[in-house]
């Protein structure tokens, strides 16, 4: 480095990386709450991880402190918060009620073969989340949509994990335990949409004022509901809307936004 080159202010990297590691710790806390039977707390902590995941990226951009190690830390954090934690929440909730207690519809999952199926479904989801995050690291610098804004290839773990948590919160609030009972089967679908190579729009600034206002309002409301642990219906509705809107958008643009060649894990 030339002697007159400016020195890197290393403190700038500490802030976003600390937020990222904080998200990982919150994800571990969610798993601990799920194991001890505090399922609502576990789900809200996953929502908090999503808030921190958005915050660390914003902090890195504002401080000019994006780094390769930060990207790797972010993937490790997302693996815990949106891969392992949602699977742990579903598994421990369904298996945590004894089959002879009469306290819910979860007895179907307790016989041996059904229990093996529950293990498989949760493990499949975690494996797909792992693959999704590995692909993200490879493609981060190459994926671009038609407006020049980066896109994801496959639905991000953050959205999928948050949607699972919001579904659990709504199910608990309204005692829709049949909804929770069916969640393990959806893990096949959620796992698949994370690893399939279709473009999915990011939550980022767009050329249209109305869409930017809509985005800012929804982000503000998401932080409000997450911080105060209120209105899980709003979180469920807004995340579901973005989830399915992104899939419709993908269907419209997938032919013009094919995944780049280096996405193939088995190149020729």
N, C-alpha and C positions, 0 to 999 in steps of 0.2 A: 504494500500500500504506500502511495506517495506520502511524504512527510506532511504535506499541506492538505491532505484529504481529511474531511470531517470525521470525527470519531462517532461511532454508533452509540446512541444513548440507550444503553441496555435496559434501563428502567422501563422504557416503553413496552418492552416485550413481557415484562413481569405481569402487568395488569391483565391483558387478555389471557395469558396462560394461567394466571391465578383463577380467573373466572372459569376457564375450561376445567381445571382441576377441581374447582368447587362444584361444578356440575357432576363430575364423576363421584365426588363424595356424597352429593345429594342422591345420586342414583344408587349408591351402596346403601344409603339410609332408607331408600324406598324398599329395597330388598329386605332389609332388616325389619321394617314395619310389616311387610307382607308375611314374613315368616312368623312373626309374633301375633298375627291375626288382626292387625290394624290396616285393613284393606283400603279404607277411604284415605287415610294418611299416605299410604303407599302410592295411590293413584295421584293425589295432589302433588306429591314430590316429583313424580314423572313430569307433570305439567311444569313444575318449577325448573326442572332440567331443560325443558324446551325454551323457557324464558331465558335461562342462562346461555343456552346454545346460540340464540339470536344475539344476545348481548355481547358475547366474546368476539363474534365476528365484527359487530359494529365498533367495538373498542379497538380492535386491531386496525380497521380501516381508518378510523379517526386519528389514531396515533401513528399511522404509517408503520405499524409493527407486525405486519404479516410475515410469517416465517415458516420454513419447512417443518421445524420441530413443533410449531404451533399447530400445523395441519395434522401432524401425526398424533399429537396429544388430543386434538379434537375428535379424531376417529376412535381412539381408545375410550374417551369419555362417552361418545355416542354408543359405542358397543355396550357399555355398562348400562347407560341410562335408557336407551331405546331398543336394545337387543335383549339383554339378560333381565333387566328389571320388569318389563311388561310380561315376559314369559313366566317369571317368578310370581308375579301378582296373580296371573290366571291360574297357574298350577297350585299355588298354596291356598288360594281361595276355594277352588273346587275340591281339593283334597283335604282341606282343613276342617270340613264338617263331617263328622262320623256318619256312615250310611244309615245307621239305625236311630239317628237323632230326630228325624222328622222335621228338621229345620231348613229344608230347602230341596230343590230338585236335583241335587248333585250326586245322589246315590248311584246313578247310572254309571258314573266314572269309577266307582270303587272296585267292582270285580276285576280279577287279574287282567283279562285281555283288554278290557276297556281302559284300565290303568296304564297298560303298556302303550295303548294308542295315545293317551294324554301325554305320556312321556315323549313319544315320537313327535307329536304335533308341536309341542313346546320346543323340543330340540331342533326341529326343522326350521322354525321361525328364527331361532338364534343363529343357526348356520347361514340362513339367507341374509340376515342382518350383517353377518361377518363378511360375506361375499360382496354385499352392497357397499360396505365401507371401504373394502379393498379396491373396488372398481372406482370409487369416488376419488381416492388418492391418485390413481393412474390418470384419470380423465380431467382433473380439475383445471388444467391449463389448456385444454383443447376443445371443450364443449362450448358451443355458441349457438344461440337461436337466431331467428330471422332479423331481430332488431339489434343484434350485437350483444345482448345480455346473455350471460352464461345460463345454460340449462342443466338440469340433471338428466342422467339416463337411468331410468328406474325411479320409483317414488322414494324420497329420502326416509331414512329411519326415523328422523325427528317427527315427521308427519304421521307415520304409521304408529309409532310408539305413543304419541300424544292422542291419536284417535282411539287406541285401545284403552288408554287411561280414562279419557272422557266418557267412553262407553261404559266403563266400570262405574264411574261416578254417577251417571244418569241411572244405570241399573240399580245401584245401591239406594239412591235418593227415592226412587219410585218403586223400589222392591220388585223390579223386573228381573227376577233371578233366572227366569228362563232365557233371558238375553245373555246373562253371564254364562249359563250352562252351554249355550251354543257357541260362545266365543272361541273355544279351541279349534272348532272346525274352520273358522275364518282365518286361522293362522296359515293355512295352506295358501289361501288367496293373498293375504298380506305378504307372505314370504315371496310369492311369485312376482308380485308387482314391484317388489324392491329390486329384484335381480334381472327382470326383463329389460331389454335394451331399447326402450322407447323414451322419447324426450318428454320432460316434465318441467313446466315453467317454475322459475324461482320466485320467491317473494322479494321483488326488487322494483326499483323505479321504472315506470313505463312512459311512453311518449304522451299518454293521454291524461289530462288533469283529473278527470272523474275517477279513473282507475287508481291513481295515486292517492286521492282523497279517501276512497274506499279502503285501500290498503292501510293507510295510516290510522284510520278510525278503528279498523279491526285489530290491528296490532295493539293499539292503546287499550281496547276493550279486553283483549286477551291477557295483557299484563294486569289490568284491573281485577279481572275475575280470578286470575291465578294467584295474585298477591293476597287477596282477601278471601279466597276460597268460596266464592259465591257463583251462582248462575252456571252450574256445569252444563245446563242445557245450551247456553250460548256457545260454550267451548265445543260441545259436541256438534252443534249445527254449523259453526264457522269452519271447523276443521273438516267436517264431512263435505261442506260446500267446496272448499279448496281442493280436497282430495278428488272429488268427482269432476269438478271443473277442469282440473289438470288432466284427467284421463280423457275427457272430451276434446280438450285442446290437443292432446297427443294424437288422438285419432284423426284430427284435421291436418296435422303438420308432420306426421311421422314419415311420410314418403320423402319430404324435402329436408328432413333433419335426421337422417340415418346416423347411427352411432359410428364414430371414427374407427378405422381398422385396428388401432391398438387397444380397443375394448375387448377384442377376442382373446380369451385366456389361453387359447391353443393356436397361436399364429402359425401360418404355413411356413 
